[in-house]
Amino acid sequence: MKTQDMLKRNVTLLLLSLFFMMTVSCSNEDKVTCTTCRSDQTPDFELCKESNGNASVNGEDTGVKYDIYLANLQETGVSCGG
């Protein structure tokens, strides 16, 4: 194999590896999970855990970590999920 062919092959493998690593690492970061919450005092609303770890309500980032926000909701009698 010529040196130039080997260089092209190595560059191609490197680019494919980088693409794969970026795809795998970014896919977990972009994950948003949502659930519906209910309360006697409010209409149903959507609570999501955003990719930054914060809770959002009906699409608005609360600026509060999801676990803390959910715990506070549950303390006030709100039920979320199934």
C-alpha positions as CSV (number, residue, x, y, z in Angstrom):
1,M,0.0,0.0,0.0
2,K,1.3,3.5,-0.8
3,T,1.9,5.9,2.0
4,Q,-0.7,8.3,0.6
5,D,-3.4,5.5,0.6
6,M,-2.5,4.6,4.1
7,L,-2.8,8.2,5.2
8,K,-6.2,8.5,3.6
9,R,-7.4,5.3,5.2
10,N,-6.2,6.5,8.7
11,V,-7.8,9.9,8.3
12,T,-11.1,8.2,7.3
13,L,-10.9,5.9,10.3
14,L,-10.2,8.8,12.6
15,L,-13.1,10.8,11.2
16,L,-15.5,7.9,11.5
17,S,-14.3,7.2,15.1
18,L,-14.8,10.9,16.1
19,F,-18.3,10.9,14.5
20,F,-19.3,7.8,16.4
21,M,-18.0,9.2,19.7
22,M,-19.8,12.5,19.3
23,T,-23.0,10.8,18.3
24,V,-22.9,8.5,21.3
25,S,-21.9,11.1,23.8
26,C,-24.3,13.7,22.6
27,S,-27.3,11.4,22.5
28,N,-27.4,11.0,26.3
29,E,-27.0,14.8,26.8
30,D,-29.9,15.7,24.7
31,K,-32.3,13.3,26.4
32,V,-35.4,15.0,27.8
33,T,-37.9,12.9,29.8
34,C,-41.4,14.1,30.6
35,T,-44.4,13.1,32.7
36,T,-47.8,14.4,33.4
37,C,-48.6,15.8,36.9
38,R,-52.0,16.2,38.5
39,S,-53.3,18.2,41.4
40,D,-56.7,19.1,42.8
41,Q,-55.7,22.8,42.8
42,T,-54.3,23.0,39.2
43,P,-55.0,21.7,35.7
44,D,-52.8,18.8,34.6
45,F,-49.3,19.9,33.5
46,E,-46.2,18.5,31.9
47,L,-43.0,18.1,34.0
48,C,-39.8,17.4,32.2
49,K,-36.2,16.7,33.2
50,E,-34.2,18.7,30.7
51,S,-30.8,17.8,29.4
52,N,-29.2,20.3,31.8
53,G,-30.8,18.4,34.8
54,N,-33.4,21.1,35.5
55,A,-37.1,20.7,35.7
56,S,-39.3,22.4,33.2
57,V,-43.0,22.9,33.4
58,N,-45.0,23.1,30.2
59,G,-41.8,23.9,28.3
60,E,-40.5,26.6,30.7
61,D,-37.2,25.9,32.5
62,T,-37.7,26.4,36.2
63,G,-34.0,26.9,37.0
64,V,-34.4,24.2,39.7
65,K,-32.9,20.7,39.6
66,Y,-35.5,18.1,38.6
67,D,-35.2,15.9,41.6
68,I,-35.6,18.8,44.0
69,Y,-38.6,20.3,42.0
70,L,-40.3,16.9,41.9
71,A,-39.9,16.3,45.6
72,N,-41.3,19.7,46.4
73,L,-44.3,19.0,44.2
74,Q,-45.0,15.7,45.9
75,E,-44.8,17.3,49.3
76,T,-47.6,19.6,48.3
77,G,-49.8,16.7,47.2
78,V,-49.1,16.8,43.4
79,S,-48.9,13.3,41.8
80,C,-46.7,12.8,38.7
81,G,-46.5,9.8,36.4
82,G,-48.4,6.6,36.2
